[in-house]
Amino acid sequence: MTEHAYPDHERATVHRVIAERRDMRHFAGGEVPSDVLARLLEAAHRAPSVGLMQPWRFVRVTDRSLRLRLHAHVETERRLTAEAMGERSEEFMRLKVEGVLDCAELLVVALTDDRDRHVFGRRTMPHMDLASASCAIQNLWLAARAEGYGMGWVSLFDPEVVAAEIGMPVGAEPIAILCLGPVQAFYERPMLEQEHWTSPRPLVALLGENRWPADEASTPVNP
């Protein structure tokens, strides 16, 4: 413990919100008050970014017809994804994977079109723009959970289709459709775990010291 640590109860709250964050697919309609939405977006905007490039752009979808078109596209991609699942296709189709029509707020998050001008931190790892925007999304997710609202990240879409629907400039790239709003309850465990689709792996299986973590499913390529 250092002199800069928060008090015990405040640290406990931080760890609680991290542990209880869920990728929500079930929403209860309603609304997100404007002052709450402003706080959530400000939390997202305070995320760290490589070279302070702030590559994120947020588009709030308030037009009902646009929301319907995005939902139709996501549904098309859901079916195409199911076809690619092979023997798990029918099982996948039974999962609820999005709440585009049910959530109070719909946000599209994209990488800006001018991000290639940023060299700081991206010369050898240009994908750090995506990492930075992902930090913004995580900030929004945690802040939403702390405020009592659910959020789900939808990635079943063709970036070119969504970019065209939103009118994004050439070079901008959508990375997430975010469903946000009130929920009846938060899942006790990740929904994909509850639905027996998969199980989360323990940290010990993903942590190494000085060498790549020992994993029966992987073979070292750099002995």
C-alpha positions, 0 to 999 in steps of 0.5 A: 500500500502506498500513500497514494492509495484510495481509502479501503471502501473506495478501492473496494468499489473500483474492484467491485465495478470491474468484477460486476461489469457484464456484456449485456444483451437484455434491456428494459427500454426506458432512457438514460438521462441526459446528465448521466449520458454526458457523464458516461461519454466524458468518462470514455473521453478521459481514457488513455490514448497512445501519443494522446491521439484520442482516435475515438469518435462517438455517434449517438443514433437517435434516428429510428429508421437508422437504428432499424437499418443497423439492426437489420444489418446486424441480423444479417451478419448474425445469420452469416456468423451462424453459417460459419459456426458449422456444427454449433450453428443452431446453438449460436442462433439460440443465443441473444447476441444484441439488444439494438432495438431494446436499448435506450441508447445506441452508440457507434464508436469509430476510429477517426480518419486522420489517425495515420498522421499519429506516429508516436507509439504507432510506428511499429504497432499501428493497432494502438489506435484500436487499443486506445479506442478500446480503453475509451469503450471500457471506461464507458462500460465501467462508468455505466455499470457504476451508474446502474446501466447495462452496456453491450458491445455488438461486433456483428457488422461489416465496417463498410456498411456501418460507415456508409450508414453513418456517413463516415469520411474515407479512412474512418473505421467503425469498431463497435455498436454499443447498446446502453440502457436500463436492465431488469438485472445484471447477469450473475456471470458472463452470459456466454458462460451462463448459456454454456457456450464457453467458460472463462479461463483463470488468470493462472493459465494466461500469466507467464513470468519471463517466458510465454505462459505454459498452455497445452493448447499452444506451441512455442514458436521462439524456443 
